[in-house]
Amino acid sequence: MKQITLSEQDASRIDTYLELTSGRISEELKLWESMEGKTPNAKKNISFWKETAQAVEKLREQL
């Protein structure tokens, strides 16, 4: 695991960025879920976006 030190201002900016990014991740996940069974890559992409959402949420909790 890698650790870095952030100023409060940097941590706040990163948290804001991650909050905005999480909205995009949710949109992607909904899109791929709607395509499940219609395209061969859907399951793989659903898994990717769910894992990404979890990683972003975990990071935000640590900030």
Backbone as CSV, one residue per row, in Angstrom:
resi,resn,N_x,N_y,N_z,CA_x,CA_y,CA_z,C_x,C_y,C_z
1,MET,0.848,-1.172,0.000,0.000,0.000,0.000,0.895,1.237,0.000
2,LYS,0.493,2.214,-0.763,1.236,3.462,-0.844,0.528,4.519,0.000
3,GLN,1.306,5.285,0.751,0.744,6.360,1.558,1.351,7.682,1.125
4,ILE,0.511,8.700,1.099,0.971,10.050,0.782,0.371,11.011,1.794
5,THR,1.005,12.158,1.949,0.502,13.190,2.846,-0.097,14.304,1.999
6,LEU,-1.320,14.681,2.349,-2.020,15.750,1.633,-2.349,16.885,2.578
7,SER,-2.328,18.090,2.050,-2.834,19.216,2.837,-4.352,19.089,2.898
8,GLU,-4.977,19.773,3.827,-6.440,19.744,3.920,-7.069,20.247,2.623
9,GLN,-6.473,21.266,2.039,-6.995,21.829,0.801,-6.909,20.809,-0.338
10,ASP,-5.777,20.125,-0.458,-5.635,19.112,-1.499,-6.613,17.955,-1.282
11,ALA,-6.745,17.517,-0.042,-7.672,16.432,0.266,-9.103,16.827,-0.099
12,SER,-9.460,18.062,0.190,-10.798,18.548,-0.138,-11.021,18.591,-1.650
13,ARG,-10.028,19.040,-2.386,-10.134,19.098,-3.845,-10.258,17.705,-4.443
14,ILE,-9.461,16.783,-3.930,-9.526,15.407,-4.427,-10.874,14.785,-4.099
15,ASP,-11.388,15.045,-2.905,-12.697,14.521,-2.527,-13.788,15.066,-3.446
16,THR,-13.720,16.336,-3.770,-14.694,16.934,-4.689,-14.603,16.290,-6.061
17,TYR,-13.399,16.110,-6.541,-13.197,15.446,-7.836,-13.773,14.033,-7.813
18,LEU,-13.503,13.290,-6.747,-14.012,11.921,-6.657,-15.533,11.895,-6.569
19,GLU,-16.110,12.881,-5.900,-17.574,12.966,-5.822,-18.166,13.163,-7.217
20,LEU,-17.561,14.045,-7.989,-18.033,14.282,-9.353,-17.807,13.056,-10.230
21,THR,-16.680,12.418,-10.067,-16.355,11.227,-10.841,-17.302,10.080,-10.514
22,SER,-17.704,9.966,-9.267,-18.587,8.873,-8.879,-19.925,8.956,-9.611
23,GLY,-20.352,10.154,-9.947,-21.577,10.303,-10.751,-21.407,9.702,-12.133
24,ARG,-20.266,9.919,-12.719,-19.973,9.340,-14.038,-19.888,7.821,-13.961
25,ILE,-19.297,7.325,-12.890,-19.197,5.877,-12.698,-20.595,5.273,-12.593
26,SER,-21.472,5.920,-11.862,-22.856,5.436,-11.722,-23.567,5.399,-13.068
27,GLU,-23.333,6.409,-13.895,-23.937,6.440,-15.231,-23.442,5.278,-16.082
28,GLU,-22.144,5.031,-16.042,-21.572,3.912,-16.805,-22.149,2.580,-16.331
29,LEU,-22.232,2.425,-15.021,-22.765,1.181,-14.472,-24.207,0.958,-14.915
30,LYS,-25.033,1.970,-14.848,-26.425,1.852,-15.295,-26.500,1.497,-16.774
31,LEU,-25.656,2.120,-17.572,-25.633,1.838,-19.002,-25.311,0.374,-19.270
32,TRP,-24.252,-0.127,-18.643,-23.858,-1.516,-18.871,-24.875,-2.489,-18.306
33,GLU,-25.502,-2.155,-17.194,-26.544,-3.021,-16.651,-27.730,-3.110,-17.602
34,SER,-28.031,-2.015,-18.280,-29.137,-2.034,-19.243,-28.798,-2.848,-20.490
35,MET,-27.509,-3.055,-20.729,-27.067,-3.799,-21.908,-26.764,-5.270,-21.591
36,GLU,-26.932,-5.655,-20.322,-26.637,-7.036,-19.936,-27.499,-8.004,-20.748
37,GLY,-26.869,-9.007,-21.306,-27.563,-9.980,-22.148,-27.666,-9.565,-23.600
38,LYS,-27.333,-8.311,-23.890,-27.421,-7.790,-25.253,-26.060,-7.680,-25.917
39,THR,-25.017,-7.685,-25.123,-23.657,-7.572,-25.644,-22.729,-8.448,-24.813
40,PRO,-21.767,-9.082,-25.447,-20.903,-10.021,-24.714,-20.013,-9.367,-23.652
41,ASN,-19.740,-8.094,-23.754,-18.854,-7.422,-22.796,-19.568,-6.862,-21.578
42,ALA,-20.879,-6.947,-21.548,-21.640,-6.294,-20.479,-21.239,-6.787,-19.088
43,LYS,-21.189,-8.090,-18.878,-20.884,-8.613,-17.542,-19.504,-8.153,-17.074
44,LYS,-18.544,-8.192,-17.970,-17.177,-7.771,-17.628,-17.156,-6.290,-17.248
45,ASN,-17.860,-5.475,-18.007,-17.888,-4.040,-17.733,-18.688,-3.710,-16.473
46,ILE,-19.742,-4.448,-16.224,-20.502,-4.248,-14.984,-19.601,-4.511,-13.787
47,SER,-18.858,-5.597,-13.854,-17.936,-5.939,-12.780,-16.885,-4.841,-12.601
48,PHE,-16.313,-4.376,-13.705,-15.300,-3.317,-13.648,-15.843,-2.058,-12.981
49,TRP,-17.024,-1.600,-13.392,-17.570,-0.358,-12.855,-17.993,-0.500,-11.402
50,LYS,-18.480,-1.684,-11.005,-18.814,-1.906,-9.597,-17.550,-1.857,-8.735
51,GLU,-16.490,-2.513,-9.197,-15.227,-2.508,-8.458,-14.646,-1.090,-8.390
52,THR,-14.758,-0.355,-9.467,-14.260,1.019,-9.503,-15.043,1.892,-8.517
53,ALA,-16.355,1.734,-8.495,-17.192,2.508,-7.569,-16.808,2.207,-6.123
54,GLN,-16.564,0.950,-5.821,-16.166,0.570,-4.466,-14.813,1.177,-4.103
55,ALA,-13.878,1.162,-5.040,-12.548,1.716,-4.787,-12.619,3.225,-4.544
56,VAL,-13.424,3.911,-5.336,-13.575,5.360,-5.174,-14.222,5.676,-3.825
57,GLU,-15.232,4.922,-3.470,-15.905,5.153,-2.180,-14.946,4.904,-1.021
58,LYS,-14.160,3.858,-1.110,-13.184,3.560,-0.061,-12.165,4.697,0.081
59,LEU,-11.712,5.194,-1.036,-10.765,6.305,-1.016,-11.380,7.557,-0.400
60,ARG,-12.618,7.839,-0.774,-13.301,9.020,-0.210,-13.463,8.902,1.299
61,GLU,-13.730,7.698,1.800,-13.867,7.495,3.240,-12.546,7.768,3.945
62,GLN,-11.445,7.454,3.285,-10.133,7.647,3.893,-9.668,9.104,3.851
63,LEU,-10.259,9.899,2.981,-9.917,11.313,2.933,-10.596,12.026,4.078
